[in-house]
Structure formats: structure tokens, C-alpha cells
Amino acid sequence: MTSRYFLLFGSLLTAISMVSAEGTGMACDDYFVNIDNTTDLSFYSSCPILDFMVGPSHNFSGAFDLPGVQSIGKFSSGYFGPKFTGSTRVEDGVTTVSMPDLVNTTAGGVLFGYLNNLTSVDFRKLETINGGDIAIIGNYELRDIALPSLANVTGGALFDGPFDSISLPALKTISYLIVKSTGDLDCIALGKNLSSLTFTPQEGDFSVGFTCWTSDEKNTYNSSDVNSGSGSGASTSSRSGNASPTVTGSTAAGTSKVASEAGSRVKMRCINTMVALVSLVGFVGLML
């Protein structure tokens, strides 16, 4: 089932590329800002608002530095899953991503997926992710996540990778937050730092609250569990709605399954958004 999701997404990307290729040049109202090189970066940095999808193409290599843009529809980079044996897909060459003036997304989430060379992300002014989730998954050189201004996410968040630190000091509201780290992340300390979060569950969410796992069963956290971790990580977080957490994070064996299923939810939300956008572009193409 999951592989079919990936194939569908690949087909959608192909459709997007074909539609984009029909244009005669770059414009600030482009439906898909799929950036190939520094020339594209230079042009789009003059656009304070980009209403649709923004991100590096699979052919982009090096530092993705896009100042000047304050608002976008959504940000998408990389893939939704790892490369399969025998696959001929292009592995992204982006090494760093910086959008230092970005304040919000208006119609979707943020994806950094399976970017093998990505080492840092700078979204220092990002305050609101509206209309989607944030997923940072499978980026094996990315050790630290810092989103110092992020306050509100209408969807959920999935962070899965070799993280040593995650900093979300301004975060106030989010649907749910799932963290899985194979690095040196301290889940209990992170839980304490995020103890004042307000969770706003939505229909179709996989989880409620904040859960964090590592390979060490003593270094886990669950905002619903008063005995989380060693006992010192108990949460006083508030939650709206009547939903109960669907996972406990109590065993390492459950970690991969929960993260995988949550990732599938994020993937499907992204795919649904892509289907809608492709349909919109096709409709507009017929009108022109």
C-alpha cells in the first residue's frame, strides 16, 4: 500500500513538471515554484508572497538560500520515503535550506524528506504553519532542529532522524507532536520544555499529545503518561478535545510501527494536497 502512495506521488510530480514546463518564464504568481538553480533563487527572492508550493527541485544542488519571501502556500523538498532497491530516482543534492524571512505558510505544511545531504534548516522567523503538517524525516545528516519563532501549527508534526537537539521555544499550539531519534536527543528534557503546549486534535489524527522515543526505553516521553521516562518527565500540558492518546511509547518495539503509521498519515495528507493542486493547475490550463 505504501509503495503505491510513493508511485502516485511520483506520477504527480511528473504531472507538475509537465504543467510547469508549459510556462514561458518565472513569475511571482507561479503555481509551483520548483527551483532548479541560483538564477531561480535570485528571481524568487524578489517575491514577498508565493501563494502555492515552493521548494528545491530534485536537480538542485548546494545551498538553497531564499531570502525576501515572507509567505508561501507550502514548502516541499525531497521525497516521502526512502529509495527502493533498483530505483532510478534522482537523489537530491541540496545541502542547506534557508528562508530567513519566511513568516507563515497559508495553504499547506512543510516537508523535508529523505534529503541525504541536508545538514541545516534555517526558518528563523517562521511563526505559523497553516493548513498542514510539518514533517522532517529521513535526513540522515541533519542532527539539530531549531525553529525559534514557530508558535502555531494547525496540523501535526513528525520528526524522525538522528537528532541530537530539537528546539521549539515559542511553540504554543499543535495537533500532535511525534519525535523519534536515533541520535543523542534527551526526550525527557524536551518534554519538560514543551510541557505548556496546547494540543488541538483534528479528525483523522493518528496521535494526540507529545510522544518522543529513542532506542533507550528510559529515554522516552509521553505527555499522557504521568510516569513518562524516569518519572521526572511528567507533563502538565493542556489539551483540547476529548480524544485520548493512541500510543504509549513504552517500548522500543512499538516505536518504529507508530512512527511509520504516523508518517503514512502525513504522506497521505501531503498527497491529497498535491492531488488538489494538480487538479487546479489542470483546470487553469484549460482556461488559458
Buried (B, 14 or more C-beta within 10 A) or exposed (E): EEEEBBEBBBEBBEBBEEBBEEEEEBEBEBBBBBBEEEEBBEBBBEBEEBBBBBBBBBEBBEBBBBEBBBBBBBBBBBBBBBBEEEEEEEEBBBBBBBBBBBBBBBBBBBBBBBBBBBBBBBBBBBBBBBBBBBBBBBBBEBBBBBBEBBBBBBBBBBBBBBBEBBBBEEBEBBBBBBBBBEBEBBBBBBBBBBBEBEBBBEEEBBBBBBBBBBEEBEBBBBBBBEEBBEEEBBBEBEBEEEBEBBBBBBEEEEBEEBBEBBBBBBBBBBBEBBBEBBEEBEEEEEEE
